Amino acid sequence: MTYTPAPRDPKQPPVRINLLSDTQTRPTPAMREAIARAEVGDEQIGDDPTVNVLCERVAELLGKQAAVFMPSGTMCNVAATLVHCRPGDEILAHETAHIIAREGGAHAALGGFQITPLSGTDGKFTPDTFRAALHPRTRYQPPQTVVSVEQTANIGGGTIWKKADLDAIVQIAKSNGLATHMDGARLLNACVATGVSASDMADGWDSAWLDFSKGLGAPIGAVIAGSREFIDEIWRWKQRLGGSMRQAGICAAACVYALDHHVDRLADDHANARALARGLSQISGMDVQQPETNLVFFNPDGAGVTGDKMVDALRQRGVLLAMMDGRIRACTHLDVTADMIEETVGLVREIVRGV
Ligand SMILES: *Cc1c(COP(=O)(O)O)cnc(C)c1O
């Protein structure tokens, strides 16, 4: 059980351009200084001042009463459903959702929950699709307890849920007694791209979280927010899952630094993603999904090269990316420059020409 595109494969040339994921960012020297200066305490007993500052800031940013620091986004999703649901309950999410496809079956393994996959283009389902999936509360059917959305939708292409659709989903959920959960791994990308504030995006969502180890460029951490009562319950699951930490201010300091310095610059990642998509689109036969944020999905089949061959050929030239659900995903981030994008387009062109 391996993960194949290992960045440090000794049989391959070193990676010069890393488009594998926005998780690949390294803390900047200034972020490392913030880490070194961090005031710390025992997070598990609520005594780490830097963690407390981070949680207050994210609660405010998302317009919620309280927030808690978690080791990962996956733990945010898992703890959230563990709070919202009981064994046998049904969660509704898009069929490509991280909670279905990429969390090792955690929601079934740990909670005994089933997730109903909803269809829809670009990683999003419509309010109508959601409404049609709801069923009456009978003793035969699983209780439908939570609806979950990803902002942005990862496998959908880094696509953005429109505020109006989010509101419509919330309205339907509330009138049918469902809780609402927002997987905000890349929520701030959506906010920077649209100008809609994070608190507006998360308005009406009972739980919402941000990942700091993606485009925000911190090494570790995510923060989940909600009502005070919800966060109390999250703390219980954080403890149960072994996610309560000690001098976690070391990590939180990088997250606070990211909030101060790495949010507005997400616009640069989006510009680089658009430039990459533009360059790739100019190659005859290339099928490119126009990016809304920092993820670019493309399929080179029509240009005469399979996705796997393209990934291998780029890797041999020092560019790392990977196939994701049948297409190639390229991800722009803090450590990707406009020059690297230009070079990548040139290399793809060269590989296509060599066929
Ligand atoms: C990365 C990701 C997660 C999980 O976050 P980790 O910090 O890697 O555990 C959850 N949802 C989405 C949409 C993601 O992209």
The ligand as an SDF file (V2000), in Angstrom:
LIG
                    3D

 15 15  0  0  0  0  0  0  0  0999 V2000
   -6.9910   17.8730    1.9670 C   0  0  0  0  0  0  0  0  0  0  0  0
   -8.4500   17.8110    2.1350 C   0  0  0  0  0  0  0  0  0  0  0  0
   -9.0050   17.3130    3.3130 C   0  0  0  0  0  0  0  0  0  0  0  0
   -8.1750   16.6960    4.4220 C   0  0  0  0  0  0  0  0  0  0  0  0
   -7.2470   17.5470    4.9730 O   0  0  0  0  0  0  0  0  0  0  0  0
   -5.8970   16.9500    5.6260 P   0  0  0  0  0  0  0  0  0  0  0  0
   -5.3600   18.1280    6.3410 O   0  0  0  0  0  0  0  0  0  0  0  0
   -5.0520   16.4660    4.4930 O   0  0  0  0  0  0  0  0  0  0  0  0
   -6.2960   15.8490    6.5350 O   0  0  0  0  0  0  0  0  0  0  0  0
  -10.3750   17.3150    3.4250 C   0  0  0  0  0  0  0  0  0  0  0  0
  -11.1490   17.7980    2.4530 N   0  0  0  0  0  0  0  0  0  0  0  0
  -10.6590   18.2940    1.3140 C   0  0  0  0  0  0  0  0  0  0  0  0
  -11.5830   18.8390    0.2840 C   0  0  0  0  0  0  0  0  0  0  0  0
   -9.2840   18.3100    1.1090 C   0  0  0  0  0  0  0  0  0  0  0  0
   -8.7970   18.7720   -0.0440 O   0  0  0  0  0  0  0  0  0  0  0  0
  1  2  1  0
  2  3  1  0
  2 14  2  0
  3  4  1  0
  3 10  2  0
  4  5  1  0
  5  6  1  0
  6  7  2  0
  6  8  1  0
  6  9  1  0
 10 11  1  0
 11 12  2  0
 12 13  1  0
 12 14  1  0
 14 15  1  0
M  END
$$$$
